[in-house]
Amino acid sequence: METIGLSRIRQALGGVLGLVLLAEGCAVVHTSQHLPAEGRTATAAPLAHVSPAVAVERKAGSYYSFMRSLLAEQRGDVRGAIQWQKDALSVDPGSVAMHNHLATLYLRRGDYRSAIKTGEAALALEPKDLQAHLILASAYQNLRNAPKAISHLDQAIELSPSRVETYLQLATLHLESKRVDEAIAVYRRALEVDPTSLVVRYNLGRVYLGEGQSEQAGQLFREILERDADFDPAVLALGLTLETQGKLGEAKELYRQALEGEPRNREIRERLAQLHLKRKDLDAALEEYRRLLVQEPNNASISVRVGLIYFDKKAYADAVGAFQEALRQEPANHETRYYLGLALEEQKRWDDALEELAKVPKGHGRFADALFHRGFILSQKERFVEAIELLSSAAGLNPKEANIPYLAGLIHFQQKNYAQAIEQLERAESLEPNNIAFLYQLGSAFERNRRIDKAETVFRKLLVIDPKHADAYNYLGYMFAEEGINLDESVALVRKALELEPENGAFVDSLGWAYYKKGMVDEALVELTRAVELSKKGDPTIFDHLGDVYFRKGMVREAISQWERSLDLDGANEGVRQKLRSARDQLSREGAQLTGEGR
């Protein structure tokens, strides 16, 4: 005969729980398969002073609410699950398992303080409940309260010393608290508990690697692979360890062997490609990325990698194709569009490059860089005003980028606006005081602006930084010769330049000119004649100087011949034109005098 109220209970439960009646007036619900493992042994508080029928009904109601909570949780309705679990607890407040389940729901919802309150209620019922300690540890960890979390994990280990997962969580907490030695000790304890654990070995190896203890790390990763050659994270970690040790060949062989067994492993193949890049083997890296593209033809990031390698190989047409393919897949990827603009720029496809770079939107991380390159392209198209405007905008967005004022300085220099050039180049030099290119151009701008002392200071600073800068020796020596100052040093400086570049025609010209300024005309003639021979394309300045030497020696016709050659190369040089005019007039006068004497 059924106990009183049982039919009503069954109707309410809808057959979900499957009550099993063991004796008249008493029912036990077997729901342990639904409860957390650590809560299955918890003992509910006795239902004192309650009739057997009422006890059954209350118990059934508690488990009915619990099952509704589970169903809501399965549907992703955490809020509803919490409410049903609260209903279950209101009927059965002495159940540790019910408290733990509610606390777990609070964890899922991110309500860590409620999880702590409920977990502590579970511990009040059963201080040695493992699940409650684990829940509280997770809640405190999420609240960044490491000491409390560590305390609960320590107690959990005391209760269940063979549970490896607890050691892993505890070690993670120590690492988050920068307590590396404690973390290592915990991992070592975990290995004592379970010497076969590959996960513990892997995590310990990563810690050793992060601490620069690559030998210990490598040993652990090798032990893992001896037990399980297919443990891919250990393959990657051992490869990284070998790379850290500079054993790039061994790392390459490790990746290659792993790919023989698992040729479609994307992560290992990409690491091999990156290793090739580290070894400057662009072709090998390109081959690996091409293989990845065969596996994943619509992977835009791989197409970008291929494009960047082509770019480094100066295969700009192929780079353009790869970037365009990536953009076909991801049209809104402005980083890729920026790279496309650079590749077009290298091809001197100025208008196409401008079009692509102009599509990089304001606010994007590459916007200032795109402005810079647009400024450079416009300077190549001699649209100098627009170029300077763009560079000014770029400088406002990225005031610490020295190349922006450097390029602006070069543009002003090209337009012979030397004062503005100096202003921009000094700004660049202030950002990178030891940049050789900046110093050289700044010294040149000071010289062109007739600020010779400033130019000398800059060139001397440059030569201290780079004592083998041949152009700086030559420029300073030639500048002294032009000014007619420090002529002995002028010769010494140019000779130093020639020690570094003996066949440089421009340097030989500078030496000849320094001799000329010192009055060593014959020596000047020798050097300037050699300079003409070395300057295969012809240099108007050398012909100009050689003309001056011939004129000083009284060889007017030879001087005229050299000045004419200079004007053929640089017809805008009015100084040479004036000297040529004067020399021709002199010849005419001399011819007239000879004719008069003959009469």
Steps between C-alpha positions, in 0.01 A plus 500: 500500500632847403579746774282804545562773237724292274274524195498878529879500525534282192264723309703808595830339407369379168702183523829685473658398828401136515417462866574166653295407808691278732243466775157614592510853630857561380648594159861548383583687180809373313625811327871464566569480128391862472697637796862614516718199588639654813148573629357152467599394850360809671228424749186711496373638827236269651140606457413488868147507638354448152266218409639244254264612225590868536870411508464312173316787339753760614789287385340442166428870462864579567623263233233614257631857530854370471417318176328809362818689583707247305267523201515880502879485521514267201294750301746776594251670729734558794270753663211253497728221622602714797139570591402133484805407707403757762156335513669163551709637786199662664350152530827322585732762660724237654625358168870575438466380141214744438707788638794402281285483190359846567848636562612348169214676323606830655851436367363447151306824523807692624340579835808403698396654831174302504702190410724564801205553732335179384826303505570611855149385596589157361818496708302595808304178448804292413843665561682224313295514181744494208263648243423802719872576540554477122204728433623757750851484354364576152282784628786664691732453203255688277487778758882517489521395864789259458572437872142385566494288184834340587378424853197309370708312244747397770208361702364327190837327452493384861156351443586342164879483457478290184295752301751641247263770372517675837879522482475650150258767620715576803815533289317736265403719794860516619612601150235772484640626831858497357594223744689286250694290750177404679340408168794278409478330839128430448563351155772279652253379765248425227757285319558306820126436516478405132840442334326423168324837466602660170302815576693565821832444320395733221396781736815464707709508185331822389584658836865396471514635145351831611764521773780443250573149630492348154690181587244398763216599267642302209544190715134509607372550145715209378360278776149585382580415137662172603166402654278658235660607171169657390483748788511805268533767772818328618635494143445873472639567846813292440548674166474838670749382762748398230450834324564679829824303535602599148468141377303599192606196300372261768175694527457482123552122503254459789228688312577313178470160667175602670357605164594167343259333741241779489546697175183707545595634843461871439663623820819297459535590132456867578763475775734339245430786259576755773822315578604533136431872524716519812778332301449753217400217266216678322459238230456216749253706705307584184478131410348414838245780483405392148432152635280654766312687229432171322343374825316825569457687171262753653718589797570871454763514773713243317467697176626806687799302630579391145471860384737624770761240404473601135540860615821413689624318190431819303262301282251783514270382220448168683451688827229712339323185380510338844371812676222540244395138559492561876286809446263303279435281803503782756422830326488693828852398609673838483830361627519289185396798289787697650745226399350501151563874479865451598550229236348727234724781623808281451387435144476876451134460416448831672132559421393145591698521824341834588154357436552201731672695777224760495252224590664441839246671728569763760533339839656182365838408644663541159340834415802712594733263313275521196516881515881478513519281191248714314722797581802317360316406180379857448857623542604261223227651284639845595173598669702644785236717667257208532780276621597739779135534607462122533828469688391774738180305573701179549734677743204619704375144532840347564732769639767251607553354153828654383467399135211741451696823562798340324301458179355849538856630536609324182209651309589852621865431415402394149312828460806689637298617798799439724373678810184287504708193422720568803196544724358160399834318502583634846166364620582161353849507655356589841288184484791282383823683594731229368330440167777530239268583209332778698834652600639487147201680351494752784867581447435540127206735567712716733773520235253599227356761736855639545509408869843345468581475870177310565566271205851425629365414846243260358747322271755461779229347723407264219862385459530428871195274474611342172876535440467318167248732339687584180242752373524701822881520477469613139223753566686664789828505308340642188312761704830621650651518152208698363522743790879520473542404867678218682656398169753258648219325687292518185758291316529258794123452524460428130792259506324318786191473283712357218652241732147370545396537132813531280316500167238762584525768231324763708751451784793529258345823371485632858870420549589676177295801604668513841841495327384778271393715797842439659667622181623150405380538142697216340388254770146625451521437124611140559215425739231675300603324182472168686162608636370548144614148414330352805176689443376297205163678472661840519478749785450871418677603822816306409512658154446842661792445739724367227420809295606720792832315528573534130409868514735553798776336297428734213359225280190700401388285208514185714310686773229601253469138383442376856248773585308422182482135606375613841224711345396213276417308819367793704381781277349692791837574666540873446836507677656268244326689218654826621849347521459360150389837368798675662745240366366534147524878524858464617582280202338751271705783647819300479422415137439865422825600666690241297340627180596858585859408575520313169414817314 
